[in-house]
Amino acid sequence: MLKSKKHPTTLEQAFGRVISARRETRGLSQVDLAVAAGYSLRYVGDVERGAKSATMRTMNDLATLLDVSLGTLIVEAEGLLAEKPTATKMLLNRPRRR
């Protein structure tokens, strides 16, 4: 089942999307990442949703745990934010009627 995710409109949302994708690629759950980083599960979830703006220290901690440079995460987030959503993506992300 496809997750309905809107195109990120803020750098926080884009950064969170990148963190989430990198975490899932490594086979980690939010709990795994939170415990390893020493942050609460709620905080990690808030960062992944873009509801919280992570500090530089937090971003660096997460990058280290995900075995990627902070610069790479930021560049990926900026690239995601700069992408224009295509019509296909917009249709796939549209909420389903019940």
Biopython code that builds the backbone (N, CA, C, O; Angstrom):
import numpy as np
from Bio.PDB.StructureBuilder import StructureBuilder

atoms = [
    (1, "MET", "N", (0.847, -1.185, 0.000)),
    (1, "MET", "CA", (0.000, 0.000, 0.000)),
    (1, "MET", "C", (0.885, 1.238, 0.000)),
    (1, "MET", "O", (1.843, 1.313, 0.769)),
    (2, "LEU", "N", (0.575, 2.215, -0.858)),
    (2, "LEU", "CA", (1.344, 3.441, -0.931)),
    (2, "LEU", "C", (1.003, 4.352, 0.226)),
    (2, "LEU", "O", (-0.162, 4.530, 0.581)),
    (3, "LYS", "N", (2.044, 4.928, 0.810)),
    (3, "LYS", "CA", (1.814, 5.913, 1.853)),
    (3, "LYS", "C", (1.515, 7.242, 1.182)),
    (3, "LYS", "O", (2.200, 7.636, 0.238)),
    (4, "SER", "N", (0.512, 7.918, 1.661)),
    (4, "SER", "CA", (0.186, 9.225, 1.112)),
    (4, "SER", "C", (1.061, 10.271, 1.781)),
    (4, "SER", "O", (0.884, 10.584, 2.958)),
    (5, "LYS", "N", (2.009, 10.812, 1.019)),
    (5, "LYS", "CA", (2.899, 11.833, 1.547)),
    (5, "LYS", "C", (2.869, 13.020, 0.609)),
    (5, "LYS", "O", (3.101, 12.881, -0.592)),
    (6, "LYS", "N", (2.587, 14.168, 1.153)),
    (6, "LYS", "CA", (2.603, 15.380, 0.353)),
    (6, "LYS", "C", (4.045, 15.769, 0.061)),
    (6, "LYS", "O", (4.959, 15.432, 0.813)),
    (7, "HIS", "N", (4.230, 16.473, -1.028)),
    (7, "HIS", "CA", (5.550, 16.991, -1.362)),
    (7, "HIS", "C", (5.981, 17.943, -0.246)),
    (7, "HIS", "O", (5.195, 18.796, 0.168)),
    (8, "PRO", "N", (7.211, 17.815, 0.245)),
    (8, "PRO", "CA", (7.635, 18.688, 1.334)),
    (8, "PRO", "C", (7.646, 20.157, 0.906)),
    (8, "PRO", "O", (8.051, 20.492, -0.207)),
    (9, "THR", "N", (7.200, 21.006, 1.798)),
    (9, "THR", "CA", (7.169, 22.440, 1.500)),
    (9, "THR", "C", (8.147, 23.226, 2.364)),
    (9, "THR", "O", (8.351, 24.419, 2.141)),
    (10, "THR", "N", (8.750, 22.568, 3.346)),
    (10, "THR", "CA", (9.742, 23.223, 4.183)),
    (10, "THR", "C", (11.012, 22.385, 4.209)),
    (10, "THR", "O", (10.980, 21.187, 3.928)),
    (11, "LEU", "N", (12.124, 23.017, 4.546)),
    (11, "LEU", "CA", (13.382, 22.293, 4.648)),
    (11, "LEU", "C", (13.300, 21.249, 5.754)),
    (11, "LEU", "O", (13.894, 20.177, 5.632)),
    (12, "GLU", "N", (12.578, 21.541, 6.824)),
    (12, "GLU", "CA", (12.408, 20.574, 7.911)),
    (12, "GLU", "C", (11.704, 19.318, 7.424)),
    (12, "GLU", "O", (12.107, 18.207, 7.768)),
    (13, "GLN", "N", (10.653, 19.484, 6.624)),
    (13, "GLN", "CA", (9.928, 18.330, 6.087)),
    (13, "GLN", "C", (10.817, 17.529, 5.138)),
    (13, "GLN", "O", (10.818, 16.299, 5.171)),
    (14, "ALA", "N", (11.570, 18.228, 4.297)),
    (14, "ALA", "CA", (12.450, 17.545, 3.350)),
    (14, "ALA", "C", (13.556, 16.800, 4.093)),
    (14, "ALA", "O", (13.876, 15.663, 3.745)),
    (15, "PHE", "N", (14.142, 17.429, 5.111)),
    (15, "PHE", "CA", (15.193, 16.776, 5.895)),
    (15, "PHE", "C", (14.626, 15.532, 6.582)),
    (15, "PHE", "O", (15.260, 14.477, 6.594)),
    (16, "GLY", "N", (13.445, 15.665, 7.144)),
    (16, "GLY", "CA", (12.803, 14.530, 7.792)),
    (16, "GLY", "C", (12.542, 13.388, 6.838)),
    (16, "GLY", "O", (12.725, 12.224, 7.194)),
    (17, "ARG", "N", (12.117, 13.708, 5.627)),
    (17, "ARG", "CA", (11.867, 12.682, 4.603)),
    (17, "ARG", "C", (13.158, 11.955, 4.253)),
    (17, "ARG", "O", (13.159, 10.738, 4.072)),
    (18, "VAL", "N", (14.266, 12.708, 4.157)),
    (18, "VAL", "CA", (15.557, 12.106, 3.842)),
    (18, "VAL", "C", (16.008, 11.194, 4.987)),
    (18, "VAL", "O", (16.479, 10.082, 4.747)),
    (19, "ILE", "N", (15.867, 11.659, 6.215)),
    (19, "ILE", "CA", (16.231, 10.848, 7.383)),
    (19, "ILE", "C", (15.417, 9.554, 7.388)),
    (19, "ILE", "O", (15.968, 8.471, 7.585)),
    (20, "SER", "N", (14.129, 9.668, 7.176)),
    (20, "SER", "CA", (13.247, 8.504, 7.174)),
    (20, "SER", "C", (13.657, 7.500, 6.094)),
    (20, "SER", "O", (13.733, 6.299, 6.352)),
    (21, "ALA", "N", (13.920, 7.996, 4.891)),
    (21, "ALA", "CA", (14.303, 7.114, 3.782)),
    (21, "ALA", "C", (15.640, 6.431, 4.065)),
    (21, "ALA", "O", (15.788, 5.234, 3.822)),
    (22, "ARG", "N", (16.604, 7.180, 4.573)),
    (22, "ARG", "CA", (17.912, 6.602, 4.896)),
    (22, "ARG", "C", (17.780, 5.550, 6.003)),
    (22, "ARG", "O", (18.411, 4.494, 5.949)),
    (23, "ARG", "N", (16.956, 5.854, 6.999)),
    (23, "ARG", "CA", (16.738, 4.926, 8.115)),
    (23, "ARG", "C", (16.126, 3.627, 7.601)),
    (23, "ARG", "O", (16.590, 2.539, 7.943)),
    (24, "GLU", "N", (15.087, 3.742, 6.781)),
    (24, "GLU", "CA", (14.419, 2.555, 6.250)),
    (24, "GLU", "C", (15.351, 1.741, 5.352)),
    (24, "GLU", "O", (15.306, 0.511, 5.366)),
    (25, "THR", "N", (16.188, 2.415, 4.577)),
    (25, "THR", "CA", (17.147, 1.733, 3.714)),
    (25, "THR", "C", (18.110, 0.884, 4.541)),
    (25, "THR", "O", (18.531, -0.187, 4.105)),
    (26, "ARG", "N", (18.451, 1.356, 5.713)),
    (26, "ARG", "CA", (19.365, 0.618, 6.599)),
    (26, "ARG", "C", (18.635, -0.430, 7.435)),
    (26, "ARG", "O", (19.256, -1.142, 8.224)),
    (27, "GLY", "N", (17.316, -0.522, 7.261)),
    (27, "GLY", "CA", (16.542, -1.528, 7.977)),
    (27, "GLY", "C", (16.313, -1.191, 9.439)),
    (27, "GLY", "O", (16.090, -2.080, 10.261)),
    (28, "LEU", "N", (16.369, 0.095, 9.762)),
    (28, "LEU", "CA", (16.173, 0.535, 11.145)),
    (28, "LEU", "C", (14.757, 1.042, 11.367)),
    (28, "LEU", "O", (14.160, 1.650, 10.479)),
    (29, "SER", "N", (14.229, 0.791, 12.542)),
    (29, "SER", "CA", (12.944, 1.370, 12.920)),
    (29, "SER", "C", (13.214, 2.724, 13.574)),
    (29, "SER", "O", (14.355, 3.048, 13.900)),
    (30, "GLN", "N", (12.162, 3.503, 13.761)),
    (30, "GLN", "CA", (12.314, 4.769, 14.483)),
    (30, "GLN", "C", (12.823, 4.507, 15.894)),
    (30, "GLN", "O", (13.627, 5.277, 16.420)),
    (31, "VAL", "N", (12.358, 3.426, 16.502)),
    (31, "VAL", "CA", (12.809, 3.070, 17.852)),
    (31, "VAL", "C", (14.306, 2.801, 17.846)),
    (31, "VAL", "O", (15.027, 3.290, 18.715)),
    (32, "ASP", "N", (14.784, 2.022, 16.865)),
    (32, "ASP", "CA", (16.211, 1.720, 16.755)),
    (32, "ASP", "C", (17.027, 3.014, 16.682)),
    (32, "ASP", "O", (18.017, 3.177, 17.395)),
    (33, "LEU", "N", (16.597, 3.923, 15.815)),
    (33, "LEU", "CA", (17.320, 5.175, 15.624)),
    (33, "LEU", "C", (17.275, 6.035, 16.883)),
    (33, "LEU", "O", (18.285, 6.613, 17.282)),
    (34, "ALA", "N", (16.116, 6.116, 17.498)),
    (34, "ALA", "CA", (15.965, 6.927, 18.710)),
    (34, "ALA", "C", (16.852, 6.412, 19.833)),
    (34, "ALA", "O", (17.538, 7.193, 20.494)),
    (35, "VAL", "N", (16.842, 5.111, 20.051)),
    (35, "VAL", "CA", (17.651, 4.516, 21.126)),
    (35, "VAL", "C", (19.140, 4.742, 20.853)),
    (35, "VAL", "O", (19.887, 5.144, 21.745)),
    (36, "ALA", "N", (19.566, 4.479, 19.612)),
    (36, "ALA", "CA", (20.980, 4.638, 19.269)),
    (36, "ALA", "C", (21.444, 6.083, 19.408)),
    (36, "ALA", "O", (22.583, 6.339, 19.797)),
    (37, "ALA", "N", (20.560, 7.026, 19.091)),
    (37, "ALA", "CA", (20.914, 8.445, 19.152)),
    (37, "ALA", "C", (20.747, 9.031, 20.550)),
    (37, "ALA", "O", (21.299, 10.087, 20.858)),
    (38, "GLY", "N", (19.982, 8.340, 21.393)),
    (38, "GLY", "CA", (19.734, 8.859, 22.733)),
    (38, "GLY", "C", (18.632, 9.899, 22.776)),
    (38, "GLY", "O", (18.584, 10.728, 23.685)),
    (39, "TYR", "N", (17.742, 9.852, 21.785)),
    (39, "TYR", "CA", (16.607, 10.775, 21.719)),
    (39, "TYR", "C", (15.318, 9.991, 21.936)),
    (39, "TYR", "O", (15.289, 8.769, 21.786)),
    (40, "SER", "N", (14.265, 10.697, 22.284)),
    (40, "SER", "CA", (12.991, 10.016, 22.476)),
    (40, "SER", "C", (12.409, 9.625, 21.113)),
    (40, "SER", "O", (12.696, 10.251, 20.092)),
    (41, "LEU", "N", (11.596, 8.588, 21.129)),
    (41, "LEU", "CA", (10.914, 8.153, 19.917)),
    (41, "LEU", "C", (10.045, 9.285, 19.372)),
    (41, "LEU", "O", (9.985, 9.507, 18.163)),
    (42, "ARG", "N", (9.388, 9.982, 20.258)),
    (42, "ARG", "CA", (8.522, 11.092, 19.830)),
    (42, "ARG", "C", (9.327, 12.158, 19.096)),
    (42, "ARG", "O", (8.892, 12.670, 18.064)),
    (43, "TYR", "N", (10.504, 12.493, 19.630)),
    (43, "TYR", "CA", (11.335, 13.518, 19.002)),
    (43, "TYR", "C", (11.789, 13.076, 17.615)),
    (43, "TYR", "O", (11.719, 13.856, 16.666)),
    (44, "VAL", "N", (12.254, 11.835, 17.484)),
    (44, "VAL", "CA", (12.691, 11.335, 16.184)),
    (44, "VAL", "C", (11.521, 11.353, 15.199)),
    (44, "VAL", "O", (11.694, 11.734, 14.041)),
    (45, "GLY", "N", (10.347, 10.951, 15.644)),
    (45, "GLY", "CA", (9.161, 10.997, 14.789)),
    (45, "GLY", "C", (8.819, 12.413, 14.365)),
    (45, "GLY", "O", (8.460, 12.659, 13.213)),
    (46, "ASP", "N", (8.933, 13.352, 15.312)),
    (46, "ASP", "CA", (8.665, 14.764, 14.993)),
    (46, "ASP", "C", (9.661, 15.300, 13.964)),
    (46, "ASP", "O", (9.284, 16.044, 13.058)),
    (47, "VAL", "N", (10.927, 14.921, 14.105)),
    (47, "VAL", "CA", (11.948, 15.358, 13.135)),
    (47, "VAL", "C", (11.651, 14.757, 11.769)),
    (47, "VAL", "O", (11.741, 15.457, 10.761)),
    (48, "GLU", "N", (11.300, 13.479, 11.712)),
    (48, "GLU", "CA", (11.005, 12.833, 10.429)),
    (48, "GLU", "C", (9.771, 13.430, 9.751)),
    (48, "GLU", "O", (9.704, 13.471, 8.522)),
    (49, "ARG", "N", (8.815, 13.885, 10.522)),
    (49, "ARG", "CA", (7.620, 14.516, 9.941)),
    (49, "ARG", "C", (7.825, 15.992, 9.628)),
    (49, "ARG", "O", (6.987, 16.616, 8.977)),
    (50, "GLY", "N", (8.942, 16.550, 10.093)),
    (50, "GLY", "CA", (9.200, 17.975, 9.872)),
    (50, "GLY", "C", (8.476, 18.850, 10.860)),
    (50, "GLY", "O", (8.394, 20.063, 10.669)),
    (51, "ALA", "N", (7.941, 18.252, 11.931)),
    (51, "ALA", "CA", (7.223, 19.010, 12.949)),
    (51, "ALA", "C", (8.187, 19.720, 13.897)),
    (51, "ALA", "O", (7.821, 20.707, 14.536)),
    (52, "LYS", "N", (9.416, 19.218, 13.988)),
    (52, "LYS", "CA", (10.462, 19.831, 14.813)),
    (52, "LYS", "C", (11.644, 20.154, 13.922)),
    (52, "LYS", "O", (11.970, 19.414, 12.994)),
    (53, "SER", "N", (12.271, 21.264, 14.223)),
    (53, "SER", "CA", (13.483, 21.648, 13.515)),
    (53, "SER", "C", (14.670, 21.145, 14.318)),
    (53, "SER", "O", (14.908, 21.605, 15.435)),
    (54, "ALA", "N", (15.408, 20.213, 13.760)),
    (54, "ALA", "CA", (16.538, 19.616, 14.465)),
    (54, "ALA", "C", (17.699, 20.603, 14.551)),
    (54, "ALA", "O", (17.924, 21.402, 13.642)),
    (55, "THR", "N", (18.430, 20.529, 15.662)),
    (55, "THR", "CA", (19.635, 21.346, 15.809)),
    (55, "THR", "C", (20.747, 20.741, 14.952)),
    (55, "THR", "O", (20.637, 19.609, 14.482)),
    (56, "MET", "N", (21.802, 21.502, 14.759)),
    (56, "MET", "CA", (22.952, 20.989, 14.012)),
    (56, "MET", "C", (23.523, 19.754, 14.702)),
    (56, "MET", "O", (23.920, 18.799, 14.035)),
    (57, "ARG", "N", (23.565, 19.768, 16.022)),
    (57, "ARG", "CA", (24.086, 18.618, 16.766)),
    (57, "ARG", "C", (23.233, 17.380, 16.502)),
    (57, "ARG", "O", (23.761, 16.294, 16.265)),
    (58, "THR", "N", (21.903, 17.552, 16.546)),
    (58, "THR", "CA", (20.997, 16.436, 16.289)),
    (58, "THR", "C", (21.162, 15.924, 14.862)),
    (58, "THR", "O", (21.243, 14.716, 14.634)),
    (59, "MET", "N", (21.211, 16.846, 13.904)),
    (59, "MET", "CA", (21.377, 16.430, 12.515)),
    (59, "MET", "C", (22.677, 15.658, 12.333)),
    (59, "MET", "O", (22.711, 14.657, 11.618)),
    (60, "ASN", "N", (23.752, 16.122, 12.980)),
    (60, "ASN", "CA", (25.030, 15.435, 12.872)),
    (60, "ASN", "C", (24.981, 14.059, 13.540)),
    (60, "ASN", "O", (25.533, 13.092, 13.014)),
    (61, "ASP", "N", (24.319, 13.970, 14.704)),
    (61, "ASP", "CA", (24.170, 12.672, 15.377)),
    (61, "ASP", "C", (23.446, 11.675, 14.477)),
    (61, "ASP", "O", (23.873, 10.529, 14.343)),
    (62, "LEU", "N", (22.352, 12.114, 13.864)),
    (62, "LEU", "CA", (21.576, 11.230, 12.993)),
    (62, "LEU", "C", (22.379, 10.830, 11.763)),
    (62, "LEU", "O", (22.348, 9.674, 11.343)),
    (63, "ALA", "N", (23.100, 11.792, 11.188)),
    (63, "ALA", "CA", (23.934, 11.492, 10.020)),
    (63, "ALA", "C", (24.987, 10.440, 10.374)),
    (63, "ALA", "O", (25.212, 9.502, 9.609)),
    (64, "THR", "N", (25.622, 10.596, 11.518)),
    (64, "THR", "CA", (26.649, 9.649, 11.944)),
    (64, "THR", "C", (26.062, 8.251, 12.096)),
    (64, "THR", "O", (26.654, 7.272, 11.643)),
    (65, "LEU", "N", (24.898, 8.158, 12.734)),
    (65, "LEU", "CA", (24.261, 6.853, 12.931)),
    (65, "LEU", "C", (23.820, 6.222, 11.615)),
    (65, "LEU", "O", (23.766, 4.998, 11.492)),
    (66, "LEU", "N", (23.506, 7.063, 10.637)),
    (66, "LEU", "CA", (23.072, 6.561, 9.332)),
    (66, "LEU", "C", (24.250, 6.392, 8.372)),
    (66, "LEU", "O", (24.068, 6.055, 7.202)),
    (67, "ASP", "N", (25.463, 6.631, 8.885)),
    (67, "ASP", "CA", (26.697, 6.435, 8.123)),
    (67, "ASP", "C", (26.726, 7.269, 6.844)),
    (67, "ASP", "O", (27.035, 6.770, 5.762)),
    (68, "VAL", "N", (26.402, 8.536, 6.995)),
    (68, "VAL", "CA", (26.405, 9.469, 5.870)),
    (68, "VAL", "C", (26.842, 10.832, 6.422)),
    (68, "VAL", "O", (26.681, 11.100, 7.613)),
    (69, "SER", "N", (27.380, 11.666, 5.580)),
    (69, "SER", "CA", (27.798, 12.982, 6.063)),
    (69, "SER", "C", (26.587, 13.895, 6.216)),
    (69, "SER", "O", (25.578, 13.743, 5.528)),
    (70, "LEU", "N", (26.715, 14.840, 7.130)),
    (70, "LEU", "CA", (25.648, 15.820, 7.325)),
    (70, "LEU", "C", (25.429, 16.615, 6.042)),
    (70, "LEU", "O", (24.295, 16.924, 5.675)),
    (71, "GLY", "N", (26.521, 16.940, 5.370)),
    (71, "GLY", "CA", (26.416, 17.681, 4.110)),
    (71, "GLY", "C", (25.589, 16.946, 3.074)),
    (71, "GLY", "O", (24.797, 17.559, 2.358)),
    (72, "THR", "N", (25.769, 15.634, 2.991)),
    (72, "THR", "CA", (25.000, 14.830, 2.036)),
    (72, "THR", "C", (23.515, 14.883, 2.363)),
    (72, "THR", "O", (22.683, 15.030, 1.468)),
    (73, "LEU", "N", (23.179, 14.762, 3.653)),
    (73, "LEU", "CA", (21.768, 14.825, 4.050)),
    (73, "LEU", "C", (21.148, 16.171, 3.688)),
    (73, "LEU", "O", (20.015, 16.235, 3.210)),
    (74, "ILE", "N", (21.895, 17.235, 3.920)),
    (74, "ILE", "CA", (21.381, 18.579, 3.627)),
    (74, "ILE", "C", (21.193, 18.765, 2.123)),
    (74, "ILE", "O", (20.178, 19.304, 1.683)),
    (75, "VAL", "N", (22.173, 18.318, 1.339)),
    (75, "VAL", "CA", (22.060, 18.431, -0.124)),
    (75, "VAL", "C", (20.859, 17.630, -0.632)),
    (75, "VAL", "O", (20.115, 18.100, -1.493)),
    (76, "GLU", "N", (20.671, 16.417, -0.095)),
    (76, "GLU", "CA", (19.522, 15.600, -0.503)),
    (76, "GLU", "C", (18.212, 16.280, -0.117)),
    (76, "GLU", "O", (17.254, 16.258, -0.889)),
    (77, "ALA", "N", (18.163, 16.875, 1.057)),
    (77, "ALA", "CA", (16.946, 17.562, 1.491)),
    (77, "ALA", "C", (16.663, 18.772, 0.606)),
    (77, "ALA", "O", (15.517, 19.014, 0.228)),
    (78, "GLU", "N", (17.697, 19.523, 0.280)),
    (78, "GLU", "CA", (17.515, 20.680, -0.607)),
    (78, "GLU", "C", (17.041, 20.231, -1.986)),
    (78, "GLU", "O", (16.184, 20.872, -2.595)),
    (79, "GLY", "N", (17.604, 19.129, -2.474)),
    (79, "GLY", "CA", (17.189, 18.610, -3.778)),
    (79, "GLY", "C", (15.740, 18.167, -3.770)),
    (79, "GLY", "O", (15.000, 18.419, -4.721)),
    (80, "LEU", "N", (15.336, 17.506, -2.694)),
    (80, "LEU", "CA", (13.948, 17.061, -2.577)),
    (80, "LEU", "C", (13.004, 18.256, -2.520)),
    (80, "LEU", "O", (11.935, 18.245, -3.130)),
    (81, "LEU", "N", (13.405, 19.271, -1.791)),
    (81, "LEU", "CA", (12.579, 20.465, -1.666)),
    (81, "LEU", "C", (12.457, 21.202, -2.999)),
    (81, "LEU", "O", (11.411, 21.777, -3.300)),
    (82, "ALA", "N", (13.520, 21.183, -3.790)),
    (82, "ALA", "CA", (13.530, 21.891, -5.067)),
    (82, "ALA", "C", (12.763, 21.157, -6.159)),
    (82, "ALA", "O", (12.371, 21.764, -7.156)),
    (83, "GLU", "N", (12.540, 19.826, -5.974)),
    (83, "GLU", "CA", (11.811, 19.045, -6.978)),
    (83, "GLU", "C", (10.407, 19.596, -7.158)),
    (83, "GLU", "O", (9.745, 20.001, -6.203)),
    (84, "LYS", "N", (9.984, 19.597, -8.385)),
    (84, "LYS", "CA", (8.597, 19.961, -8.678)),
    (84, "LYS", "C", (7.794, 18.673, -8.706)),
    (84, "LYS", "O", (8.150, 17.740, -9.426)),
    (85, "PRO", "N", (6.713, 18.607, -7.930)),
    (85, "PRO", "CA", (5.917, 17.376, -7.969)),
    (85, "PRO", "C", (5.302, 17.178, -9.346)),
    (85, "PRO", "O", (4.707, 18.101, -9.902)),
    (86, "THR", "N", (5.441, 15.990, -9.893)),
    (86, "THR", "CA", (4.870, 15.690, -11.201)),
    (86, "THR", "C", (3.392, 15.364, -11.034)),
    (86, "THR", "O", (2.917, 15.120, -9.925)),
    (87, "ALA", "N", (2.687, 15.363, -12.131)),
    (87, "ALA", "CA", (1.257, 15.038, -12.090)),
    (87, "ALA", "C", (1.047, 13.627, -11.543)),
    (87, "ALA", "O", (0.112, 13.389, -10.778)),
    (88, "THR", "N", (1.916, 12.693, -11.933)),
    (88, "THR", "CA", (1.789, 11.319, -11.446)),
    (88, "THR", "C", (1.976, 11.270, -9.940)),
    (88, "THR", "O", (1.194, 10.631, -9.236)),
    (89, "LYS", "N", (3.013, 11.942, -9.439)),
    (89, "LYS", "CA", (3.241, 11.973, -7.999)),
    (89, "LYS", "C", (2.053, 12.600, -7.280)),
    (89, "LYS", "O", (1.647, 12.137, -6.215)),
    (90, "MET", "N", (1.503, 13.654, -7.867)),
    (90, "MET", "CA", (0.375, 14.327, -7.231)),
    (90, "MET", "C", (-0.830, 13.393, -7.163)),
    (90, "MET", "O", (-1.554, 13.383, -6.168)),
    (91, "LEU", "N", (-1.045, 12.608, -8.218)),
    (91, "LEU", "CA", (-2.158, 11.668, -8.211)),
    (91, "LEU", "C", (-1.945, 10.558, -7.190)),
    (91, "LEU", "O", (-2.879, 10.158, -6.494)),
    (92, "LEU", "N", (-0.703, 10.059, -7.103)),
    (92, "LEU", "CA", (-0.414, 8.995, -6.147)),
    (92, "LEU", "C", (-0.521, 9.480, -4.705)),
    (92, "LEU", "O", (-0.863, 8.709, -3.808)),
    (93, "ASN", "N", (-0.232, 10.740, -4.489)),
    (93, "ASN", "CA", (-0.249, 11.286, -3.130)),
    (93, "ASN", "C", (-1.610, 11.847, -2.722)),
    (93, "ASN", "O", (-1.800, 12.287, -1.588)),
    (94, "ARG", "N", (-2.550, 11.825, -3.662)),
    (94, "ARG", "CA", (-3.879, 12.361, -3.381)),
    (94, "ARG", "C", (-4.598, 11.443, -2.395)),
    (94, "ARG", "O", (-4.583, 10.224, -2.565)),
    (95, "PRO", "N", (-5.228, 12.015, -1.364)),
    (95, "PRO", "CA", (-5.976, 11.186, -0.404)),
    (95, "PRO", "C", (-7.076, 10.410, -1.136)),
    (95, "PRO", "O", (-7.729, 10.933, -2.039)),
    (96, "ARG", "N", (-7.261, 9.172, -0.733)),
    (96, "ARG", "CA", (-8.292, 8.330, -1.339)),
    (96, "ARG", "C", (-9.651, 8.632, -0.749)),
    (96, "ARG", "O", (-9.785, 8.910, 0.443)),
    (97, "ARG", "N", (-10.650, 8.573, -1.601)),
    (97, "ARG", "CA", (-12.031, 8.744, -1.127)),
    (97, "ARG", "C", (-12.535, 7.451, -0.563)),
    (97, "ARG", "O", (-12.218, 6.372, -1.063)),
    (98, "ARG", "N", (-13.309, 7.557, 0.463)),
    (98, "ARG", "CA", (-13.897, 6.330, 1.067)),
    (98, "ARG", "C", (-15.371, 6.324, 0.915)),
    (98, "ARG", "O", (-16.034, 5.385, 1.355)),
]
sb = StructureBuilder()
sb.init_structure("model")
sb.init_model(0)
sb.init_chain("A")
sb.init_seg("    ")
for serial, (resi, resn, name, xyz) in enumerate(atoms, 1):
    if name == "N":
        sb.init_residue(resn, " ", resi, " ")
    sb.init_atom(name, np.array(xyz, "f"), 0.0, 1.0, " ", f" {name:<3s}", serial, name[0])
structure = sb.get_structure()
